[in-house]
Amino acid sequence: MIFNSELSAQQQHTTSPVVTGGSVIALAYKGGVVIGTDTLCSYGSMAAFKNVEKIAQVSKNTIYVSSGEYSDFQQVVKELAKIDRSALQYDDGVHPSPRDYGNFLARLSYKKRCKINPLYLQNVIAGFHNGERYLALVDIYGTYLESNFVTTGFASYFCKAIISNYWNENCTLDQAKQVIRECFKVLFCRDCRAHDVIQLGYVDEQGVHVEQPERVETKWDFNGFKTRANEKLHTQ
Amino acid sequence: MLKHLYDTDCVTWSPQGKLFQVEYAMEAVKQGSICLGLKSNDHVVLCSLKRQPSELAGYQEKQFKIDDHMAIAIAGLTADARVLCKYMRTECLEYKYTYESHHPVGRLVFKVAEKSQHKTQSGAKRPYGVGLLVAGIDPNGVHLFETCPSGNYYEYKCQAIGSRSQAARTYFESWFHLFQKSNLEQLILHGLSAIKKAIMEDEELNEKNVEVGILGKNQKFTHLNAQELKNYIAQLETFNPNSQIQQE
């Protein structure tokens, strides 16, 4: 057998993702932050893994979700857990705050981007620390943005109008959850890689709460679909 | 008398279970001029006596800022102190670059202690000849640590190291129960009073040979300037810790 050692020594650069997770929507509400994501991992256009729970609890008061290459997500979860474990090593009771995780992830993403081998992810970190809620987006390039609402993937295109009209940063938890459910309803209609089962998770003063996956109500009997009023008929 | 048989290097134990090289290194700390630190619920104050090698020279600085929330006072070999200071500053900068927050104080002292211990377990190395008083404030609270050439570190309410530091420690033993609730001014006066106990009869405290650094929960590390030092030293004449007890 001939082993081509040159090939195995060559480092591959991530150019396109293989198994991908869908959109993530995160909203701050009065008293915390809630994140919603669907439970699908797509293999290209195939809906390959339909029961994936993607909300990772990184520490007592921080959750992390991302859309993009799922294996990169799994690796990042391990990296973030490493930081939390270092508190055990030093035995000094100091735990990273959500902002520490956010900044660390930004530095990591930026480093990988500089080597033209990015973590193919749009990351969302949410937490609650010292009475303050925290929500940030770290993108594939390492851009770090703190905000009261964050959307990734197709949600950035379809859902901002919904969020804009029905959400404000001081709404209740239930209101925020309802907005997210509406957004995923729309996404399921319009995004080919979306799924109708979603999972919500929220962080507040008491800590992290990740809910069981739920099926989003879908409605297909719109007049527009039935009568196809907006479509031009193809004639011979 | 047989000490010299076991004190050639760090990798030789004495029959009594001592590492003489490490103990000799601690002697170097005791030769340095005095520096002390004390803390309250909100502030840490570092005071040190600066030495002047000759009349033509300036005074040797003994307090160095590591980061906005942390500073050290040194006693012993200044060159070794410089190395540790640089290391601590680098670690703080790297932590800030990665996490955008301040390096936890205890953790950095632990790292320094690890570094120091490493030097005590090698045939080709010698221990650092400097003791540090590390003052810092982090979410865990207000801290004062002492590090040793041996690689040990301890957290203190107040501590003095260097030449004639026992006199200052004796002062602390009488009054440290007041420190926790003291305000900044009282804390500085306590520190200066303690240093005054440690100077020689023919020496006097003045704004040139004393260094006072302060760190507060809402205050970055700063040194008192010459005028402020003069004022505090003048207040020493009338400072009476007993009056602080009456207030409470």
Chai-1 contact restraints between the chains, C-beta under 6 A:
chainA,res_idxA,chainB,res_idxB,connection_type,confidence,min_distance_angstrom,max_distance_angstrom,comment,restraint_id
A,Y90,B,R107,contact,1.0,0.0,6.0,A-B,restraint_1
A,Y90,B,F110,contact,1.0,0.0,6.0,A-B,restraint_2
A,D92,B,G106,contact,1.0,0.0,6.0,A-B,restraint_3
A,D92,B,R107,contact,1.0,0.0,6.0,A-B,restraint_4
A,V94,B,P104,contact,1.0,0.0,6.0,A-B,restraint_5
A,D100,B,Y99,contact,1.0,0.0,6.0,A-B,restraint_6
A,D100,B,S101,contact,1.0,0.0,6.0,A-B,restraint_7
A,N103,B,Y99,contact,1.0,0.0,6.0,A-B,restraint_8
A,N103,B,E100,contact,1.0,0.0,6.0,A-B,restraint_9
A,F104,B,T98,contact,1.0,0.0,6.0,A-B,restraint_10
A,F104,B,Y99,contact,1.0,0.0,6.0,A-B,restraint_11
A,R107,B,T98,contact,1.0,0.0,6.0,A-B,restraint_12
